[in-house]
Amino acid sequence: AAPIRAIVEHRTHLSDLDLVLPDGTTHLTLSSLRKFAAQKQQYTRLLDGIKLESGVVIKDSNLLRDTQNGELMLPNGETGFYQYIDQQGEFVGKGVAPGFVVSVGWKNFARIVTDPGIQSPFLQIFIWTVIFSTCSVAFTLAIGMVLACLVQWEELKGRGFYRVMLILPYAIPAFISILVFKGLFNQNFGEINMFLEAAFGIKPDWYTNPFLAKVMILIVNTWLGYPYMMILCMGLLKAIPEDLYEASAMDGAGPVQNFFKITVPLLMKPLTPLLIASFAFNFNNFVLIQLLTNGAPDIIGASTPAGTTDLLVSYTYRIAFQGSGGQDYGLASAIATAIFLIVGALALLNLKLSKADKQL
């Protein structure tokens, strides 16, 4: 036997060899580094058509015969795949890859509305996407605004140190923080569950319980997003005149009243366009879902890959690249178009409700 190194060096020449056995019909070609094997054509084209046992005549020049089992195949113009046919000439079984391009029109959009295996997960994921985006904006805004007011408090000692520590999560790349939290929330070995078990005797199933998985995602996203809101509020607080707080102090108002009567109203107007942008960003926050849960736990009964923690953007990605039946770019493109229309409509609605378009 030749050494492997010699075979690799001459592999190109060995691949070109076509060895014919004495019967004159069997050909041997290189199938592995140590083996020549017979290669047979799996499909033969029947240009003249054929008459089936049932009496049905097929004169399609694209008719193929499977040489291994003798069954017949025809191209299905609706699915874009070759499929086996029965004795009546009807398509049976699944399509054989690779397929070919066919025009489907509005079929993929209709599937979103009519297919129960797509419609129900789509609505469920859409509702969760809106809730996730809204809660993320609300939580990060509330925490960021409160912390901005605290670090701007002149009587607070060490304000510079607190500012640096609170902004630090924003300086760390998001994917690193997400992977760290993925380990912290590990159900068996994560520090968070270890602390909860030691303190309260509980071990939450963060990755298998749909509700807890969503809570975990909101916790992580709030941690990642509050520094951005805090920085914005710190800058906008400088623009509020001190005379307003002095006048309220003369009227006997306290810090809490000043916060809700002066600070919040004056900050919300310039923050409105940024909040809308933050909502749109969280609406398509693919990295968080992909790295933290990958959409798990899965939705039972869905005909496409779908998880209870999926956002519309991650749901679209899974349909396009992780489908059990193959890559479904058509349906994924239809859902992506729907996402574009939904985000655009929500942005216009927010602008109208907040009257931000008139302010700008």
C-alpha positions in Angstrom: 0.0 0.0 0.0 1.3 3.4 -0.9 1.9 5.9 2.0 -0.8 8.4 2.6 1.5 11.3 1.8 2.1 9.9 -1.7 -1.6 9.3 -2.3 -2.4 13.0 -1.3 0.3 14.3 -3.6 -1.1 12.3 -6.6 -4.7 12.6 -5.6 -5.6 14.8 -8.6 -4.2 12.2 -11.1 -5.8 9.3 -9.2 -9.2 11.1 -9.4 -8.9 11.3 -13.1 -8.5 7.6 -13.5 -11.5 5.7 -14.9 -11.0 1.9 -14.6 -13.2 -0.3 -16.7 -13.8 -3.9 -15.6 -13.7 -6.8 -18.0 -17.5 -6.7 -18.4 -17.0 -3.4 -20.2 -19.9 -1.7 -18.4 -18.7 -1.2 -14.8 -16.5 1.8 -14.2 -14.4 2.3 -11.0 -13.3 5.7 -9.8 -11.6 7.0 -6.7 -14.1 7.2 -3.8 -11.7 7.6 -0.9 -7.9 7.7 -0.2 -7.7 3.9 -0.1 -10.6 2.8 -2.3 -11.9 2.7 -5.9 -15.6 2.0 -6.2 -18.2 1.6 -8.9 -20.0 4.8 -9.7 -23.5 4.6 -11.2 -25.8 7.3 -12.4 -28.7 7.5 -10.0 -31.1 9.2 -12.3 -31.8 8.7 -16.0 -33.8 11.1 -18.2 -36.7 9.7 -20.2 -36.9 12.1 -23.1 -39.6 10.2 -24.9 -41.9 9.9 -21.9 -43.5 6.7 -20.6 -46.8 4.9 -20.2 -47.6 3.9 -16.6 -49.3 0.6 -15.6 -52.5 2.5 -14.9 -52.6 3.6 -18.5 -51.6 7.2 -17.8 -49.2 8.5 -20.4 -46.5 11.0 -19.4 -44.7 12.9 -22.2 -42.8 15.3 -20.1 -39.2 15.6 -21.3 -38.1 16.3 -17.7 -39.2 12.9 -16.5 -36.5 11.0 -14.5 -36.2 7.4 -13.4 -34.4 6.5 -10.2 -32.0 3.7 -11.2 -31.9 2.3 -7.7 -35.6 1.6 -7.1 -37.1 2.2 -10.6 -39.5 4.9 -9.4 -40.3 8.0 -11.5 -39.8 11.7 -10.7 -41.2 14.9 -12.2 -40.5 18.6 -11.3 -43.2 20.1 -9.2 -43.8 23.7 -10.4 -45.5 24.7 -7.1 -42.8 23.6 -4.7 -39.7 24.0 -6.8 -38.4 20.4 -6.2 -38.4 17.1 -8.1 -40.8 14.7 -6.5 -41.6 11.0 -6.9 -44.9 10.2 -8.6 -47.3 7.3 -8.2 -49.0 5.2 -10.9 -51.6 7.9 -11.4 -49.0 10.5 -12.1 -49.7 12.3 -8.8 -46.9 13.7 -6.6 -46.0 11.7 -3.5 -43.5 12.2 -0.7 -41.1 15.0 -0.1 -39.1 17.0 -2.7 -35.5 16.0 -3.6 -32.9 18.7 -3.1 -31.6 20.8 -4.6 -34.6 22.5 -6.0 -35.1 25.1 -8.7 -36.6 28.6 -8.8 -40.4 29.0 -9.1 -42.7 32.0 -8.8 -44.8 31.8 -5.6 -46.3 35.3 -5.7 -48.0 36.2 -2.4 -48.0 32.6 -1.1 -45.5 33.2 1.7 -47.5 36.2 3.0 -50.6 34.1 2.9 -48.9 31.4 4.9 -48.3 33.8 7.8 -52.0 34.5 8.0 -53.5 31.1 7.1 -51.1 28.4 8.3 -51.9 27.6 12.0 -48.4 26.4 12.6 -47.0 29.8 11.6 -49.9 32.2 12.5 -50.0 31.2 16.2 -46.3 31.4 16.8 -46.0 34.6 14.8 -48.7 36.4 16.9 -47.2 35.0 20.1 -43.7 36.2 19.2 -45.0 39.5 17.9 -46.8 40.2 21.2 -43.6 39.2 23.2 -41.5 41.4 20.9 -43.7 44.5 21.7 -43.7 43.7 25.4 -40.0 43.2 25.4 -39.2 46.4 23.6 -41.6 48.5 25.7 -40.4 47.0 29.1 -36.8 47.4 28.0 -37.3 51.1 27.2 -39.3 51.7 30.4 -36.9 49.9 32.8 -33.7 51.4 31.3 -35.2 54.9 31.3 -36.5 54.7 34.9 -33.2 53.3 36.3 -31.0 55.6 34.1 -33.0 58.7 35.1 -32.9 58.0 38.8 -29.2 57.2 38.8 -28.4 60.3 36.7 -30.2 62.4 39.3 -28.3 60.7 42.1 -24.8 61.1 40.6 -25.6 64.8 39.9 -26.5 65.4 43.5 -23.9 67.9 44.7 -23.9 66.6 48.3 -23.0 63.1 47.2 -19.3 62.4 47.9 -17.3 60.4 45.4 -19.7 61.3 42.5 -16.9 60.8 39.9 -16.2 57.2 41.2 -19.9 56.3 41.1 -20.3 57.7 37.6 -17.4 55.6 36.3 -18.7 52.4 38.0 -22.2 52.9 36.7 -21.1 53.7 33.1 -18.7 50.8 33.1 -21.2 48.2 31.8 -21.7 50.4 28.7 -17.9 50.2 28.0 -17.9 46.4 27.9 -18.9 44.9 24.5 -22.5 43.6 24.7 -21.7 40.1 23.5 -19.2 39.6 26.4 -21.7 40.8 29.0 -24.4 38.5 27.5 -22.1 35.4 27.6 -21.1 36.3 31.2 -24.8 36.5 32.2 -25.5 33.2 30.4 -23.0 31.6 32.8 -24.4 33.4 35.8 -27.9 32.2 35.1 -26.9 28.6 34.6 -29.5 26.5 36.3 -27.1 24.1 37.9 -23.7 25.9 38.3 -24.6 29.6 37.9 -23.7 31.9 40.8 -27.2 33.4 40.8 -29.0 30.1 41.4 -26.3 29.2 44.0 -27.1 32.4 45.9 -30.8 31.9 45.6 -30.6 28.3 46.8 -28.4 29.2 49.7 -30.5 32.2 50.7 -34.1 31.2 49.9 -33.9 27.5 49.0 -35.0 27.9 45.4 -33.4 27.1 42.0 -35.3 28.8 39.2 -35.4 27.1 35.8 -34.2 30.2 33.9 -33.8 28.4 30.5 -36.7 26.0 30.6 -39.6 28.0 32.1 -41.0 30.4 29.5 -41.9 33.2 32.0 -38.6 33.0 33.9 -36.7 33.0 30.6 -38.4 36.2 29.6 -37.7 37.7 33.0 -34.0 36.8 32.6 -33.8 38.5 29.2 -35.3 41.7 30.6 -32.9 41.7 33.5 -29.9 41.3 31.2 -31.1 43.9 28.7 -31.8 46.4 31.5 -28.3 46.0 32.7 -26.9 46.5 29.2 -29.2 49.5 28.5 -29.4 51.7 31.6 -26.0 53.3 31.2 -27.0 54.8 27.8 -30.1 56.4 29.4 -28.1 57.6 32.3 -25.6 59.3 30.1 -28.4 61.0 28.2 -30.2 62.2 31.3 -26.9 63.4 32.9 -26.4 65.7 29.9 -30.0 66.9 29.8 -30.1 67.6 33.5 -27.5 70.4 32.9 -30.0 72.2 30.7 -32.7 72.5 33.4 -32.5 75.9 35.1 -31.6 75.9 38.7 -34.2 78.7 39.3 -37.0 76.1 39.0 -35.6 74.0 41.9 -35.0 77.1 44.0 -38.6 78.3 43.4 -40.0 74.9 44.3 -37.8 74.8 47.5 -39.3 78.1 48.5 -42.8 76.6 48.1 -41.8 73.7 50.3 -41.4 71.0 47.7 -39.1 68.0 48.4 -36.7 66.0 46.2 -39.5 63.5 45.2 -41.9 66.3 44.2 -39.1 68.0 42.2 -38.3 64.8 40.4 -41.8 64.1 39.3 -43.0 67.7 38.8 -39.9 69.3 37.2 -37.2 66.8 36.2 -39.3 64.1 34.5 -41.5 66.4 32.5 -38.6 68.5 31.3 -36.5 65.4 30.4 -39.3 63.5 28.5 -39.7 66.0 25.7 -36.1 65.9 24.4 -35.9 62.2 25.2 -38.9 61.2 23.1 -37.1 60.7 19.8 -34.3 58.8 21.5 -36.9 56.6 23.3 -38.5 55.8 19.9 -35.1 54.9 18.5 -34.4 52.7 21.5 -37.7 51.0 21.0 -36.9 50.2 17.4 -33.4 48.9 18.4 -34.8 46.6 21.0 -37.5 45.5 18.6 -34.7 44.0 16.5 -32.3 43.0 19.3 -31.0 39.9 17.6 -27.7 39.5 19.4 -29.2 39.3 22.9 -31.6 36.5 22.0 -29.2 34.6 19.9 -26.4 34.5 22.5 -28.5 34.2 25.7 -31.3 31.7 24.9 -31.4 31.1 21.1 -35.1 31.4 21.4 -35.6 28.5 23.9 -37.8 27.1 25.2 -39.5 26.1 21.9 -43.1 26.7 21.1 -45.0 23.4 20.9 -47.0 22.8 17.7 -45.1 25.3 15.5 -44.4 24.1 12.0 -41.3 26.3 11.8 -38.5 26.8 14.3 -40.0 29.1 17.0 -39.2 29.8 20.6 -41.1 31.5 23.4 -38.2 34.0 23.9 -37.7 34.6 20.1 -38.1 38.1 18.8 -39.4 38.6 15.3 -35.9 39.1 14.0 -34.5 35.9 15.6 -37.6 34.0 14.5 -36.9 35.1 10.9 -33.3 34.1 11.2 -34.2 30.6 12.4 -36.7 30.1 9.6 -34.1 31.1 7.0 -31.2 29.1 8.3 -32.3 26.6 11.0 -35.4 25.0 9.6 -35.7 21.2 9.9 -37.1 21.0 6.4 -34.4 23.1 4.9 -33.7 26.8 4.4 -36.9 28.7 3.8 -35.7 32.1 2.4 -39.1 32.9 0.9 -41.0 32.8 4.2 -38.2 34.5 6.0 -38.3 37.3 3.5 -42.0 37.7 3.9 -41.7 37.9 7.7 -38.8 40.4 7.3 -41.1 42.6 5.2 -43.8 42.3 7.8 -41.3 43.4 10.5 -40.4 46.4 8.4 -44.0 47.4 8.0 -44.7 46.8 11.7 -41.7 48.8 13.0 -42.5 51.7 10.6 -46.2 51.7 11.7 -45.2 51.7 15.4 -42.7 54.5 14.8 -45.3 56.7 13.1 -47.8 55.9 15.9 -45.3 56.8 18.6 -44.4 60.1 16.8 -48.1 61.0 16.5 -48.9 60.1 20.1 -45.9 62.0 21.4 -46.3 64.8 18.9 -42.5 64.6 18.4 -42.9 65.4 14.7 -44.2 68.9 15.7 -41.5 69.4 18.3 -38.8 68.6 15.7 
